[in-house]
Amino acid sequence: MRLKLAFFSMLSVSAPAPAEPFALEPRVGDVYEIRLESISSSQSDDGSSGSSTDRNTLIERVLGVSDDGIELEFDLPEEASAQERSGVWQLPVRVLKPIRGHLQLLNGNELEQRVDPWLEKAGYTRAACGRWIFTWNAFRIDCDPQSALDMLVPFDLRLNALREGDLYEDPAAEGSARLTKRVGTDGMIFEAEMPIAPEAVRRAQAETDVVVAEIMGRPKSFDDALRERVAEEVSGTMTVTFETDSAGFVKRRTKVVTLQIRSADDRAETRTTTETLKRTQIARLSS
């Protein structure tokens, strides 16, 4: 699971912020498959175009349930290849999902013990920590156990109970929008639409420029990269849809972002990214 250099994969995922607890209590032994897919396309007024698809899957297991929250384990699927496992030293990882608040790492010491063997096997030392490299994709050599939490954020669909009128916020959007509700096939559908925040787009683009420059051996500061992006005209919309099942659990989140970017040399480009996160229960221990 390596970083894809695209605008929306570099942003944390926000969620509605009601104060309600989880819709229903999970049970120890529950196992879920979580699939994250991102499809991007671009079209420029000079006739050029491009597209890309990125897919990742994690398995989530419920290890414990208490007043503090839910203890979870995340890992790659059993069918993951040895090569896929060798690239993700952070997994398996155990975390606490509080009733409210952010994920908390539970096996940090275990993860810390994996770092040096992983670096040695890949032919690196601690000096490489924080560097960006490129193999079949671009990724950062991250040696901090806490990085496991950042990796899990885009896969988190354990949301609080959704209600019509709740506010939804996203770091890539201007302000917030209230969720609307309609009836779905076996549950409810909640949706919010917001304008894109141009400054967030420019900053994310600049961050990508810095990474690419590092990989190409021509380092560039973030400030220099951002100055080069300031002249761009950016507009667009973000639509986020949550689908729930009959029990009220969120089973799918779809985020569609459309950007229009006009560069300083008057070149116009339209980019569309559709990110789908689906969570499916695949096992439950009998009572």
C-alpha positions in Angstrom: 0.0 0.0 0.0 2.0 2.9 -1.3 1.2 6.6 -1.6 -0.4 7.7 -4.8 0.6 11.2 -5.7 -2.8 12.6 -6.2 -4.5 15.6 -4.6 -7.1 13.8 -2.6 -5.0 10.9 -1.4 -2.9 13.5 0.4 -5.7 14.9 2.5 -7.1 13.5 5.6 -10.7 12.2 5.5 -13.3 14.2 7.5 -16.6 13.0 8.7 -19.9 14.4 10.0 -19.6 15.6 13.6 -22.7 14.8 15.5 -22.3 14.1 19.2 -24.1 10.8 19.2 -22.4 7.5 20.0 -22.1 4.7 17.4 -25.3 3.6 15.8 -25.0 0.0 17.1 -22.5 -1.7 19.4 -20.0 -4.0 17.6 -19.3 -7.5 18.9 -16.0 -9.2 19.6 -15.2 -11.5 16.6 -16.7 -9.3 14.0 -14.6 -9.2 10.8 -14.9 -6.7 8.0 -13.4 -6.2 4.6 -12.7 -2.5 3.8 -12.1 -1.6 0.2 -10.8 1.8 -0.9 -10.8 2.7 -4.6 -9.9 5.9 -6.2 -10.5 6.6 -9.9 -9.1 9.9 -11.4 -9.3 11.4 -14.8 -8.1 14.6 -16.4 -8.8 16.5 -19.6 -7.0 19.6 -20.9 -8.1 22.1 -23.5 -5.1 21.2 -25.6 -6.5 17.7 -26.1 -4.3 15.8 -23.6 -5.9 13.5 -21.1 -5.1 10.9 -18.5 -6.6 8.5 -16.0 -5.5 6.3 -13.1 -7.0 3.8 -10.7 -5.8 2.9 -7.2 -7.2 0.1 -5.0 -6.4 -1.0 -1.5 -8.0 -3.5 0.9 -7.7 -4.0 4.6 -9.3 -6.5 7.0 -10.7 -5.1 10.3 -11.2 -7.4 13.3 -13.0 -6.4 16.5 -10.8 -7.5 19.4 -12.6 -5.8 22.3 -15.5 -3.6 23.3 -15.5 -1.4 26.5 -16.7 1.9 27.8 -13.5 3.4 26.4 -14.4 2.4 22.8 -13.6 -0.4 20.4 -10.3 -2.3 20.2 -9.6 -3.1 16.5 -6.9 -4.9 14.5 -6.2 -4.0 10.9 -4.2 -6.2 8.5 -3.8 -7.0 4.9 -6.1 -9.7 3.5 -4.9 -13.3 3.8 -4.4 -13.5 0.1 -1.9 -10.6 0.1 1.4 -11.5 -1.5 4.7 -11.6 0.3 5.8 -8.6 -1.7 2.7 -6.6 -0.6 3.3 -7.5 3.0 7.0 -6.6 2.8 6.1 -3.1 1.8 3.9 -2.3 4.8 5.7 -2.8 8.1 2.9 -1.0 10.0 0.5 -4.0 9.6 -0.9 -5.7 11.5 -1.7 -2.8 13.8 -4.0 -2.6 16.9 -5.8 0.6 17.7 -8.5 1.9 20.0 -11.4 3.7 18.3 -12.9 5.9 21.1 -16.6 6.6 21.3 -15.5 10.1 20.4 -12.1 11.3 19.2 -9.3 10.0 17.1 -7.7 6.5 16.7 -5.1 5.6 19.4 -2.2 3.2 18.7 -2.1 0.2 21.1 0.9 -1.8 19.8 3.5 1.0 19.3 6.3 -1.0 20.9 5.7 -3.9 18.6 5.7 -1.6 15.5 8.9 0.0 16.7 10.7 -3.4 16.8 9.7 -4.0 13.1 11.3 -0.8 11.7 15.0 -1.7 11.7 14.5 -5.2 10.2 12.3 -3.7 7.5 14.8 -1.1 6.7 17.7 -3.6 6.6 15.8 -5.9 4.3 15.1 -3.0 1.9 18.8 -1.9 2.0 18.2 1.3 4.0 19.3 2.7 7.3 17.6 5.1 9.7 19.2 7.9 7.7 16.6 7.2 5.0 13.6 7.9 7.2 11.5 10.7 5.8 12.8 10.4 2.3 10.7 9.9 -0.8 11.6 7.3 -3.3 10.1 5.8 -6.5 9.8 2.2 -7.5 6.5 1.3 -9.2 4.9 4.1 -7.3 6.1 7.0 -5.1 6.2 6.4 -1.4 7.8 7.9 1.7 10.1 5.9 4.0 8.3 6.4 7.2 9.8 5.0 10.4 7.4 6.4 13.0 5.0 3.9 14.5 2.4 6.6 14.7 2.3 6.7 10.9 0.1 3.6 11.1 -2.7 5.8 12.3 -2.4 8.2 9.3 -2.5 5.2 7.0 -5.8 4.0 8.7 -7.7 7.3 8.6 -8.9 6.9 5.0 -10.3 3.5 5.8 -12.3 4.5 8.9 -16.1 4.1 8.3 -17.0 3.6 11.9 -18.9 6.9 12.1 -21.3 8.3 14.6 -25.0 7.9 14.0 -25.9 10.1 10.9 -28.8 12.5 11.0 -30.3 14.8 8.5 -29.0 18.3 9.0 -25.7 17.3 10.6 -22.7 19.3 9.4 -20.1 17.8 7.2 -16.6 19.3 6.9 -13.6 18.4 4.8 -10.2 20.1 4.7 -10.4 20.5 0.9 -13.8 22.2 1.0 -14.9 25.7 1.8 -16.9 25.8 5.1 -19.3 23.0 5.8 -22.6 21.7 4.4 -25.6 20.0 6.1 -26.4 16.4 5.3 -29.6 15.8 3.3 -31.4 12.4 3.6 -33.3 10.2 1.2 -34.3 6.5 1.1 -31.9 4.0 -0.4 -32.3 0.3 -1.4 -31.9 -1.1 2.1 -31.2 1.9 4.3 -30.8 5.7 4.1 -28.6 7.8 2.0 -27.0 11.0 3.3 -25.4 13.6 1.1 -23.5 16.9 1.2 -22.1 19.1 -1.5 -19.6 21.9 -1.0 -17.3 24.2 -3.1 -13.7 23.3 -3.2 -11.2 25.5 -1.2 -8.8 26.8 -3.8 -6.0 27.4 -1.3 -6.2 23.8 -0.1 -5.8 22.6 -3.7 -2.8 24.8 -4.3 -1.1 23.7 -1.1 -1.7 20.0 -1.9 -0.4 20.5 -5.4 2.7 22.3 -4.0 3.3 19.4 -1.6 3.2 17.0 -4.6 5.6 19.2 -6.5 8.1 19.1 -3.5 7.9 15.3 -3.5 8.4 14.9 -7.2 11.3 17.3 -7.1 12.9 15.3 -4.3 12.5 12.0 -6.3 14.0 13.7 -9.4 17.0 14.8 -7.4 16.1 18.5 -7.8 15.0 19.5 -4.3 12.5 22.4 -4.0 11.2 24.1 -0.9 7.5 24.1 -0.2 7.4 27.9 -0.2 8.9 28.0 -3.7 6.5 25.3 -4.9 3.5 27.2 -3.5 4.6 30.5 -5.1 4.6 28.7 -8.5 1.0 27.6 -7.8 -0.4 30.9 -6.6 -1.2 32.1 -10.1 -3.5 29.2 -10.8 -7.2 29.8 -10.9 -9.0 26.9 -9.0 -12.6 26.1 -8.7 -14.7 23.0 -8.3 -17.2 21.0 -6.1 -17.1 18.1 -3.7 -20.1 15.8 -3.2 -20.0 13.2 -0.4 -22.5 10.4 -0.1 -23.0 8.0 2.7 -25.1 4.8 2.3 -26.3 3.0 5.4 -27.8 -0.5 5.8 -31.1 -1.4 7.5 -29.3 -1.4 10.9 -28.0 2.1 10.4 -24.4 1.3 9.8 -22.5 3.2 7.1 -21.6 0.6 4.5 -20.3 2.9 1.7 -18.9 6.4 1.3 -18.5 7.9 -2.1 -16.6 11.2 -2.6 -16.7 12.9 -6.1 -14.5 15.9 -6.6 -14.4 17.9 -9.8 -11.7 20.6 -10.3 -11.2 23.2 -12.9 -7.7 24.6 -12.9 -6.4 27.3 -15.2 -2.6 27.8 -15.1 -0.7 31.1 -15.4 -0.1 30.4 -19.2 -3.9 30.1 -19.7 -4.0 26.3 -20.0 -7.3 24.9 -18.6 -7.7 21.4 -17.1 -10.6 19.6 -15.6 -9.9 16.8 -13.1 -12.4 14.4 -11.6 -11.7 12.0 -8.8 -14.2 9.5 -7.5 -13.2 7.8 -4.2 -15.3 4.9 -2.9 -14.9 3.3 0.5 -16.9 0.1 1.1 -17.1 -1.8 4.3 -18.5 -5.4 4.3 -18.9 -7.8 7.2 -17.4 -11.1 6.3 -17.5 -12.9 9.7 -19.3 -12.8 13.1 -18.8 -15.2 16.0 -22.0 -16.9 17.0 -23.6 -15.9 20.3 
